[in-house]
Amino acid sequence: MSIILALLFSLGRIVRLLFVCLITSILLLPNFHTIFEKHSDPLIPTGYISEELHPDPHGFMDWSDYYKYTYSPDSDFSQNPDYVQVKEEDIPELCGFFSDFRHWMDSADRLDEYDFDPECIDTQDYFRIETREGEQRTVDSVFGKYDLYTVYLYDSESNTLYVIHNND
């Protein structure tokens, strides 16, 4: 009887271990976090004519995603209530986010995916910044406003919406 109980106990441990391995492998699948997020962002206006998606292939808890959406030349972001026109004083703030993001792409050896040039930012563009800054946190962050952010920048010259998301 004790041999049967020992076998059942061992079998239970093996089943639990297999279950943990299965869940872990699912969660570590490349692009797991984007499986449920792709095209679900209501802040990305519909009607783009092309998209270039560079989700973090290793991201689960921390990730850096880079997306580009190209719109037709007659697209008008000035009518979109989710975006505001860039003012001269906004440019350093925007450049700060894009500089931080470039740092993370470089540290992940992904600069070949990232082609944004902050020199294109001007007062004819439109943007939106979403950050965790100002929210109550359970853990203090050394990254401050760069802790978690999504920046949307529509470049009016190229008719391209650049989206950077960093959660590091």
ROLUM-683115 format. One record per residue (C-alpha): residue number from 1; residue in one letter; chain; x, y, z. Coordinates in nm, 3 decimals. Example, Ala and Ser with C-alpha at 12.3 -4.5 7.8 and 13.67 -1.06 7.14 Angstrom:
<vexbas>
+------+------+-------+---------+---------+---------+
| resi | resn | chain |       X |       Y |       Z |
+------+------+-------+---------+---------+---------+
|    1 |    a |     A |   1.230 |  -0.450 |   0.780 |
|    2 |    s |     A |   1.367 |  -0.106 |   0.714 |
+------+------+-------+---------+---------+---------+
</vexbas>
This chain:
<vexbas>
+------+------+-------+---------+---------+---------+
| resi | resn | chain |       X |       Y |       Z |
+------+------+-------+---------+---------+---------+
|    1 |    m |     A |   0.000 |   0.000 |   0.000 |
|    2 |    s |     A |   0.280 |   0.241 |   0.087 |
|    3 |    i |     A |   0.444 |   0.172 |  -0.251 |
|    4 |    i |     A |   0.121 |   0.270 |  -0.428 |
|    5 |    l |     A |   0.096 |   0.590 |  -0.224 |
|    6 |    a |     A |   0.459 |   0.674 |  -0.299 |
|    7 |    l |     A |   0.397 |   0.617 |  -0.672 |
|    8 |    l |     A |   0.085 |   0.834 |  -0.664 |
|    9 |    f |     A |   0.272 |   1.107 |  -0.480 |
|   10 |    s |     A |   0.557 |   1.093 |  -0.733 |
|   11 |    l |     A |   0.309 |   1.092 |  -1.020 |
|   12 |    g |     A |   0.141 |   1.401 |  -0.874 |
|   13 |    r |     A |   0.476 |   1.580 |  -0.854 |
|   14 |    i |     A |   0.553 |   1.488 |  -1.216 |
|   15 |    v |     A |   0.213 |   1.614 |  -1.335 |
|   16 |    r |     A |   0.261 |   1.942 |  -1.147 |
|   17 |    l |     A |   0.609 |   1.980 |  -1.295 |
|   18 |    l |     A |   0.479 |   1.914 |  -1.648 |
|   19 |    f |     A |   0.200 |   2.167 |  -1.594 |
|   20 |    v |     A |   0.448 |   2.433 |  -1.479 |
|   21 |    c |     A |   0.672 |   2.358 |  -1.778 |
|   22 |    l |     A |   0.376 |   2.387 |  -2.016 |
|   23 |    i |     A |   0.259 |   2.720 |  -1.873 |
|   24 |    t |     A |   0.614 |   2.857 |  -1.867 |
|   25 |    s |     A |   0.675 |   2.761 |  -2.230 |
|   26 |    i |     A |   0.347 |   2.925 |  -2.336 |
|   27 |    l |     A |   0.432 |   3.245 |  -2.152 |
|   28 |    l |     A |   0.779 |   3.256 |  -2.299 |
|   29 |    l |     A |   0.662 |   3.214 |  -2.657 |
|   30 |    p |     A |   0.804 |   3.489 |  -2.879 |
|   31 |    n |     A |   0.568 |   3.785 |  -2.895 |
|   32 |    f |     A |   0.332 |   3.640 |  -2.634 |
|   33 |    h |     A |   0.234 |   3.986 |  -2.512 |
|   34 |    t |     A |   0.136 |   4.093 |  -2.863 |
|   35 |    i |     A |  -0.090 |   3.795 |  -2.932 |
|   36 |    f |     A |  -0.374 |   3.972 |  -2.754 |
|   37 |    e |     A |  -0.268 |   4.330 |  -2.830 |
|   38 |    k |     A |  -0.219 |   4.331 |  -3.207 |
|   39 |    h |     A |  -0.439 |   4.598 |  -3.361 |
|   40 |    s |     A |  -0.637 |   4.640 |  -3.042 |
|   41 |    d |     A |  -0.493 |   4.983 |  -2.966 |
|   42 |    p |     A |  -0.778 |   5.233 |  -3.010 |
|   43 |    l |     A |  -0.523 |   5.516 |  -3.034 |
|   44 |    i |     A |  -0.397 |   5.390 |  -3.369 |
|   45 |    p |     A |  -0.639 |   5.536 |  -3.622 |
|   46 |    t |     A |  -0.771 |   5.301 |  -3.885 |
|   47 |    g |     A |  -0.715 |   5.369 |  -4.252 |
|   48 |    y |     A |  -0.338 |   5.321 |  -4.268 |
|   49 |    i |     A |  -0.211 |   5.188 |  -4.598 |
|   50 |    s |     A |   0.085 |   4.995 |  -4.459 |
|   51 |    e |     A |   0.221 |   4.881 |  -4.128 |
|   52 |    e |     A |   0.561 |   4.774 |  -4.006 |
|   53 |    l |     A |   0.551 |   4.590 |  -3.674 |
|   54 |    h |     A |   0.857 |   4.520 |  -3.463 |
|   55 |    p |     A |   0.733 |   4.363 |  -3.139 |
|   56 |    d |     A |   0.993 |   4.250 |  -2.891 |
|   57 |    p |     A |   1.063 |   3.884 |  -2.975 |
|   58 |    h |     A |   1.166 |   3.807 |  -2.619 |
|   59 |    g |     A |   0.928 |   4.029 |  -2.431 |
|   60 |    f |     A |   0.704 |   3.903 |  -2.157 |
|   61 |    m |     A |   0.753 |   4.106 |  -1.840 |
|   62 |    d |     A |   0.972 |   4.374 |  -2.000 |
|   63 |    w |     A |   0.955 |   4.467 |  -2.364 |
|   64 |    s |     A |   1.019 |   4.735 |  -2.622 |
|   65 |    d |     A |   0.791 |   4.748 |  -2.926 |
|   66 |    y |     A |   0.831 |   4.965 |  -3.234 |
|   67 |    y |     A |   0.550 |   5.011 |  -3.486 |
|   68 |    k |     A |   0.510 |   5.227 |  -3.796 |
|   69 |    y |     A |   0.182 |   5.296 |  -3.974 |
|   70 |    t |     A |   0.182 |   5.482 |  -4.304 |
|   71 |    y |     A |  -0.125 |   5.682 |  -4.403 |
|   72 |    s |     A |  -0.226 |   5.841 |  -4.730 |
|   73 |    p |     A |  -0.116 |   6.203 |  -4.788 |
|   74 |    d |     A |  -0.472 |   6.326 |  -4.735 |
|   75 |    s |     A |  -0.485 |   6.193 |  -4.376 |
|   76 |    d |     A |  -0.575 |   6.462 |  -4.125 |
|   77 |    f |     A |  -0.458 |   6.406 |  -3.769 |
|   78 |    s |     A |  -0.562 |   6.759 |  -3.675 |
|   79 |    q |     A |  -0.920 |   6.634 |  -3.645 |
|   80 |    n |     A |  -0.825 |   6.346 |  -3.414 |
|   81 |    p |     A |  -0.910 |   6.434 |  -3.050 |
|   82 |    d |     A |  -0.657 |   6.179 |  -2.920 |
|   83 |    y |     A |  -0.360 |   6.372 |  -3.060 |
|   84 |    v |     A |  -0.228 |   6.725 |  -3.008 |
|   85 |    q |     A |  -0.010 |   6.930 |  -3.238 |
|   86 |    v |     A |   0.356 |   6.948 |  -3.146 |
|   87 |    k |     A |   0.467 |   7.282 |  -3.003 |
|   88 |    e |     A |   0.828 |   7.394 |  -3.001 |
|   89 |    e |     A |   0.852 |   7.323 |  -2.626 |
|   90 |    d |     A |   0.728 |   6.963 |  -2.680 |
|   91 |    i |     A |   1.017 |   6.868 |  -2.906 |
|   92 |    p |     A |   1.280 |   6.811 |  -2.629 |
|   93 |    e |     A |   1.029 |   6.600 |  -2.433 |
|   94 |    l |     A |   0.952 |   6.386 |  -2.738 |
|   95 |    c |     A |   1.322 |   6.354 |  -2.821 |
|   96 |    g |     A |   1.384 |   6.235 |  -2.464 |
|   97 |    f |     A |   1.142 |   5.946 |  -2.504 |
|   98 |    f |     A |   1.279 |   5.849 |  -2.846 |
|   99 |    s |     A |   1.636 |   5.870 |  -2.711 |
|  100 |    d |     A |   1.549 |   5.645 |  -2.416 |
|  101 |    f |     A |   1.376 |   5.402 |  -2.651 |
|  102 |    r |     A |   1.677 |   5.394 |  -2.883 |
|  103 |    h |     A |   1.893 |   5.306 |  -2.581 |
|  104 |    w |     A |   1.671 |   5.005 |  -2.503 |
|  105 |    m |     A |   1.667 |   4.891 |  -2.866 |
|  106 |    d |     A |   2.046 |   4.918 |  -2.874 |
|  107 |    s |     A |   2.087 |   4.724 |  -2.550 |
|  108 |    a |     A |   1.867 |   4.447 |  -2.695 |
|  109 |    d |     A |   2.074 |   4.446 |  -3.016 |
|  110 |    r |     A |   1.768 |   4.549 |  -3.219 |
|  111 |    l |     A |   1.884 |   4.874 |  -3.379 |
|  112 |    d |     A |   1.844 |   4.712 |  -3.722 |
|  113 |    e |     A |   1.466 |   4.727 |  -3.659 |
|  114 |    y |     A |   1.462 |   5.087 |  -3.543 |
|  115 |    d |     A |   1.486 |   5.359 |  -3.805 |
|  116 |    f |     A |   1.329 |   5.662 |  -3.637 |
|  117 |    d |     A |   1.519 |   5.989 |  -3.672 |
|  118 |    p |     A |   1.423 |   6.249 |  -3.406 |
|  119 |    e |     A |   1.531 |   6.523 |  -3.647 |
|  120 |    c |     A |   1.198 |   6.474 |  -3.826 |
|  121 |    i |     A |   0.998 |   6.607 |  -3.529 |
|  122 |    d |     A |   0.857 |   6.952 |  -3.599 |
|  123 |    t |     A |   0.556 |   7.168 |  -3.517 |
|  124 |    q |     A |   0.352 |   7.025 |  -3.805 |
|  125 |    d |     A |   0.338 |   6.684 |  -3.631 |
|  126 |    y |     A |   0.088 |   6.537 |  -3.384 |
|  127 |    f |     A |   0.153 |   6.328 |  -3.076 |
|  128 |    r |     A |   0.026 |   6.157 |  -2.765 |
|  129 |    i |     A |   0.229 |   6.032 |  -2.468 |
|  130 |    e |     A |   0.103 |   5.772 |  -2.223 |
|  131 |    t |     A |   0.316 |   5.712 |  -1.912 |
|  132 |    r |     A |   0.288 |   5.555 |  -1.572 |
|  133 |    e |     A |   0.442 |   5.869 |  -1.420 |
|  134 |    g |     A |   0.222 |   6.012 |  -1.151 |
|  135 |    e |     A |   0.045 |   5.687 |  -1.072 |
|  136 |    q |     A |   0.078 |   5.530 |  -0.734 |
|  137 |    r |     A |   0.337 |   5.254 |  -0.751 |
|  138 |    t |     A |   0.397 |   4.955 |  -0.533 |
|  139 |    v |     A |   0.768 |   4.965 |  -0.615 |
|  140 |    d |     A |   0.980 |   5.274 |  -0.673 |
|  141 |    s |     A |   1.134 |   5.291 |  -1.018 |
|  142 |    v |     A |   1.480 |   5.418 |  -1.101 |
|  143 |    f |     A |   1.357 |   5.503 |  -1.453 |
|  144 |    g |     A |   1.107 |   5.775 |  -1.352 |
|  145 |    k |     A |   0.891 |   5.882 |  -1.643 |
|  146 |    y |     A |   1.073 |   5.632 |  -1.864 |
|  147 |    d |     A |   0.953 |   5.341 |  -1.650 |
|  148 |    l |     A |   0.660 |   5.253 |  -1.875 |
|  149 |    y |     A |   0.548 |   5.458 |  -2.171 |
|  150 |    t |     A |   0.387 |   5.457 |  -2.510 |
|  151 |    v |     A |   0.453 |   5.747 |  -2.745 |
|  152 |    y |     A |   0.252 |   5.805 |  -3.061 |
|  153 |    l |     A |   0.404 |   6.053 |  -3.306 |
|  154 |    y |     A |   0.249 |   6.131 |  -3.641 |
|  155 |    d |     A |   0.509 |   6.277 |  -3.877 |
|  156 |    s |     A |   0.319 |   6.496 |  -4.121 |
|  157 |    e |     A |   0.599 |   6.497 |  -4.380 |
|  158 |    s |     A |   0.612 |   6.118 |  -4.423 |
|  159 |    n |     A |   0.246 |   6.056 |  -4.322 |
|  160 |    t |     A |   0.377 |   5.801 |  -4.075 |
|  161 |    l |     A |   0.256 |   5.725 |  -3.725 |
|  162 |    y |     A |   0.546 |   5.602 |  -3.512 |
|  163 |    v |     A |   0.454 |   5.410 |  -3.199 |
|  164 |    i |     A |   0.711 |   5.321 |  -2.937 |
|  165 |    h |     A |   0.626 |   5.125 |  -2.627 |
|  166 |    n |     A |   0.870 |   5.050 |  -2.351 |
|  167 |    n |     A |   0.806 |   4.852 |  -2.036 |
|  168 |    d |     A |   1.149 |   4.805 |  -1.880 |
+------+------+-------+---------+---------+---------+
</vexbas>
